[in-house]
Amino acid sequence: MSSLDNLLEAVRTLEPVIRRHAAEAERERKLSAPVAAAMRAAGLYGMWCPKAFGGLEVDPTTAFRVIEEISRIDSAAGWNLQASTVADLLGAWFPAAGAAEVFRDPRTILASAFFPPRSAVPVDGGYRVTGRTTFVSGACEADWIAGLAHVLDGGEPRLGPDGQPLTLLTMFPRTDVEIIDNWDTLGMCGTGSHDVSVTDVFVPERRAVPWVPLQLPPAAYAGPLYRLTVWPIVGALAVPSLGVARAAIQALIELATRKTPAYTTKTLKDRPAVQSQLAYAEATLGAVRAYLYEAFAEAWTEAIAARRLTPEHKARIQLAATTATLASAEVVDLVHTAVGATGIRCEQPFQRHFRDAHVLTQHAYISPSRYESVGRLMLGLDPEWGFFSF
């Protein structure tokens, strides 16, 4: 069996435990411990961990398929699996000693969030880091947490050659951070995306490195996956939306055979409007999913050939990821309209799909604002989206 077959078989095995604990995660505002433990035991957190460390180091679309399937079962589990998987790519920025310390075990669960950057005061052997970062998905179950920090000299930001604050990528063990229990949101409640705070924590130089375009990664990160730098991160962020939209379509099909709307005599499945909405939802989801997977198949070809991604490749990935996220929300809206008042009942799955899909559209990396970023690039203007330089 291929890596994908093995991973999808693992997902099928995990489905009962994920479904059993989904309501708990939603209620407790964090991923349930049994689900995190089950995904860890199944090896899912090691999909983008280097083979040199015992990880799977699978290609982007293989990981996407797995994240998509987990997200179809439970959006929070899929999102947090995505959050840990993409953080494994960050190991390429660290020296060999730092990478080995943090990323050496494929069972490690990672979390990361980059805004706002903390402050880093230089000291012998490293930095003293202080600050609070928002939206750290999976912080409660993570072993290590990544974040950015601006270097301060005399209380003022140290500027780099480009005149911008010198920014470090830092890694903290979970024991060094305080989790601020403030994740109280419309949707994606079970992700536990709380704020994380550190106060005067020492970070050695091997775990605090310049956040700049990737140059010479450690030997463990020589494979084609890591040549794609940050772009699998952008793509993976869109994948849970595909899973949520797929779950919504499946739920509509199941409901359509047994619901007869009030004051009517026809079931949903016999109503032309529902038939049309269902077909259009399926076509829309299929189209944006194909666009995302195609963009990464093309990027993978470049990575295998040891060629850097061009601005055109990056723009295509950004467009595909943003469009997949926004169109998935549109698919869920179609389902919400088709199911009628059933969509507002808390015991039904439709209301959660609706809430989750719209919360996902607000992530900065895949929000509608990224259309402007790509449009500037297409028109020959300087891009204001920093990822295009990576």
Sequence and secondary structure as in RCSB ss.txt:
>XXXX:A:sequence
MSSLDNLLEAVRTLEPVIRRHAAEAERERKLSAPVAAAMRAAGLYGMWCPKAFGGLEVDPTTAFRVIEEISRIDS
AAGWNLQASTVADLLGAWFPAAGAAEVFRDPRTILASAFFPPRSAVPVDGGYRVTGRTTFVSGACEADWIAGLAH
VLDGGEPRLGPDGQPLTLLTMFPRTDVEIIDNWDTLGMCGTGSHDVSVTDVFVPERRAVPWVPLQLPPAAYAGPL
YRLTVWPIVGALAVPSLGVARAAIQALIELATRKTPAYTTKTLKDRPAVQSQLAYAEATLGAVRAYLYEAFAEAW
TEAIAARRLTPEHKARIQLAATTATLASAEVVDLVHTAVGATGIRCEQPFQRHFRDAHVLTQHAYISPSRYESVG
RLMLGLDPEWGFFSF
>XXXX:A:secstr
  HHHHHHHHHHHHHHHHHHHHHHHHHHTS  HHHHHHHHHTTGGGTTS GGGT     HHHHHHHHHHHHHH H
HHHHHHHHHHHHGGGGGGS HHHHHHHHS TT  EEE  SS EEEEEETTEEEEEEEEEEETTTTT SEEEEEEE
EEETTEE B TTSSB EEEEEEEGGG EEE     SS GGG  EEEEEEEEEEEGGGEEE SS  S  GGG SHH
HHTTTHHHHHHHHHHHHHHHHHHHHHHHHHHTT   TT SS GGG HHHHHHHHHHHHHHHHHHHHHHHHHHHHH
HHHHTT    HHHHHHHHHHHHHHHHHHHHHHHHHHHHHGGGGG TTSSHHHHHHHHHHHTT GGGSTHHHHHHH
HHHTT     GGGG 
